[in-house]
Amino acid sequence: MLNKVILIGNLGRDPEIRTTQSGQTVANFSVATTRRWRDRDGNRQEETEWHYIVCWGRQAEVAGQYLTRGRLVSVEGRLQTRSWDDQQSGQKRYRTEVICDNFQMLGGRADNQGQQGYGGQSRREQPQSAPQDQGFDASEQDDDIPF
């Protein structure tokens, strides 16, 4: 079985950074993905989905340092749905989240120079033998991304 999510979208807000009682760092932020198409009549249509992202540990610290509202980011992770009882209404609430395994800040070369990715290395510091962005070079694709 497989539970894997890959998203490319824009941050809807700056990450919210917290520390759990056990000392673990956690970052929460939202990512918007937009789908655009033409309907049968040729009219442009657009649909935006919002995704709630949760990062833990070192990734959460890096997210807090470098991610900002509006930033283009690629997120890989898994879906997890959690539930809780709403204190005000007494109803059971649910939220499906993307538990982030890794993320990569995207954008033009000027946006990424000297900034760190999810693993603590800048793009220029990564070994040449390692694939960057799993074959996706954002600097070559900027004009084609519909965000």
Beta strands, then each sheet from edge to edge (+ up, - down):
strand 1: 5-11
strand 2: 16-19
strand 3: 25-38
strand 4: 44-56
strand 5: 72-85
strand 6: 92-105
sheet 1: 2+ 3- 1+ 5- 6+ 4+
end
